[in-house]
Amino acid sequence: MSVVRPPAAPSGLAAAGCLLAGGFASLMLPRAWPWWVYLPMLISGGVLWVRPSRGRTAGIFLAGFGLAGLHAVWALSLQLPATLEKRDWIVEGVVADLPQPDVRRTRFRLRVDDAPSQPEVLRGRLLQLSWYDDFGAVGHGPRTALRAGARWRMHVRLRAPRGLINPGGFDSERHALVQRIAATGYLRQGESAVELRKAEGLDAWREGMSDRIDMAVPSGTSRFIAALALGDTRGLGDADWEALRATGLTHLIAISGFHVGLVSGFFAFAASGVWRLFPRWARRVPRPQAMALGALIGACGYAAVAGFALPTVRTVLMIAVVVLARLWRRPVRVSGSLALALMAVLLFDPLSLLMAGFWLSFAGVAWLVWCLPARDEPVWRSFLSAQGVATLGLLPLTVVLFGQASLAGPLANLVAIPWWSLVVVPLSLVGTALEALHAGLGGWAWRLAGWCFDLSWPGFLWLAQGRFALWWLPEAPALAVPLALLGAFWLMLPRGVPAKPLALLLWLPLLWPDRDLPAQGGAELVVLDVGQGLSVLVRTRHHALLYDAGPAVRDGFDAGERVVVPALRALGVARLDRLVVSHADQDHAGGAPAVRSALPVGLTQAPQDSPTPADTVCQAGQSWRWDGVTFRYLHPTPHFPYLRNESSCVLRIETAHGAMLLTGDIGEVVERGLVRRERDGLRADVVLAAHHGSGGSSDGAFVAATGAKLALVSSGHGNRFGHPRADIVARWQRHGAEVLDTPRSGALRIWMDEDGLAVRERRHAHRRLWRALR
């Protein structure tokens, strides 16, 4: 007699897992499908989901796949078409969220009015804009009057969201998709911008309250109180974030889901107290239901204070699920509540799957639910157990999402979680509530919160400065994450489970990944995608050389800090044996200070008389040998005057299997001189096209002399110089070279070893539906 299995439940852990798997599979596709493909999936999957049949599991997966795909297609359709880039627009809209002022610019978001008077392609869209100072003015002008909630008319130039693609780099195109940003750009004529309406609304209130905190609290601490009370992290500098990352406290410094939960619990406790004082109220609304409503009201209020940021909205949805179950008087286990909350978040916004916070928050709760069942034990022991479970269980996700692990984090969180969450945050909120009632009432609470914060912060700074506070790990293969999670699951099984030490083997692919280093006599070349600039990593078996460090420009973008250092860490480079700064122009040398401060550098070289700090000069004839690979400078010659581009260090790298040539920004005159002096030395399989493929370089005789199979160009997408020039690309191609450039390829990784010449274009190798290939 066959046993008929009942259909899967429409909700619960299995249903939540299927919905999660379907949405994740949809968003990991290399390209988005048309909407009319996703819609039937959603409809048919939804029908199977609600009907009690054995196909319910497949239906939930299909529904998740179709829903996530429709959201992605819709978000991509909002983005400015490539054909309309580099145009000027007159737009009117409201400043959304809090503007971020800097020394020479203000970054802000503008929600364009959904009105017939606005350009049709931009109506109702969200723009990410920068307002730069005009004519060299610093910190002055109308941009400093920009306030959240104000309505403006502006003259802007826009382009579709586009970012740099590198190992270990921030994916700004994914971020734009999640935030539904339609275009990025800047004000063309800042002085012509007109404020049409003064600031109003929730964001205006938050900005005003942040200003009051700044006036009431000593300047050194006000930035942290504003972050904890309002989620306003604009005042935190790079040094603050570095210390927070090193101590594993970034999840606490702004309004987080954990803090929303605490406030929600406080409101539930307060509602319980009120109902005990007035027991007659329980005849109309039972006390458990009143507590649930109080919890939801508190969560919504705190999320509003944070400007309804996505992490807080996610927590509110989780709390709302539990509250609704309580109001309906349905018993819900903790695991069931987690599953319902997960489904609610995914149905509300499937693109949350692309956010690191989604995975960390739900994974953290899931680990605690599984490993810490309810039992009678001291509070301190439960807290320590929870901290240990969270540290071990979330380590794989932390490593793969951020490429780092904080070894000081568990110790820092033991102090910060109770002290900040139970003392500093409540005082900050008391000050905010009192200040909302009447200006000036909340100052004492804010100052007391700042004083309490200052008691702990120096200790955390001391921890952050420790040698082993932050552990950077190379990029690991995709299979390493599930293996490490399985290892964590194995380690946290009950004590009687045998062979637990073997679980550590499952962590090796994540914590000690293969760095794919060249063999003896081979070399690897990595041209990083730094925009309009240059940075190239050269590796042999046991050595690493960095040729240029990318640009550092006036708007605050430092490629050394934002691109080069994260890429080196992701590639497993802990030390540079040599740093070569080809010449002192900012697009090549700007990032060098950040690189030198982040990594130990054995030797720094630059042209003679270059203003770049260096240990020695690069000069034609100098050579050295690493791991069977010969490095030799071809230019500049002795006594060559420093002439910026023309003085660039030209470096030839000769392996046992071919040669590579790095040319900096030399022009046609120097190239012709090299043809006369070094014709045989110019032969190379891989050549970096000089000066980003400009019309003043890549002389025909020079191109022919190299005999290159591969010509590489480092330039910025849509740069104002038109690099690389079409005629220069055609010239290299006529001489038999394939031309690859970083705007289309992202970071370029080239191997030269016994297997020949191999190339990997990161934008294509890591193709995603949100990543443009144009």
Helices and strands as residue ranges (DSSP letters): H 13-27, H 35-50, H 56-77, G 82-84, E 87-101, E 105-112, G 120-122, E 126-132, G 142-145, E 151-159, H 172-179, E 181-187, G 190-192, E 194-197, H 202-216, H 219-230, H 238-246, H 250-253, H 257-277, G 279-283, H 287-305, H 310-327, H 334-348, G 350-354, H 356-371, H 379-402, E 404-406, H 409-419, I 420-424, H 425-437, H 443-464, E 470-472, H 480-491, G 500-507, H 508-511, E 523-527, E 536-539, E 544-547, H 559-559, I 560-564, H 565-570, E 578-580, H 586-589, H 592-598, E 604-606, E 616-617, E 623-626, E 629-635, G 644-647, E 650-655, E 658-662, H 668-678, G 680-682, E 686-688, G 690-693, H 700-706, E 710-713, H 726-734, E 738-741, H 742-745, E 748-753, E 756-761, H 762-765
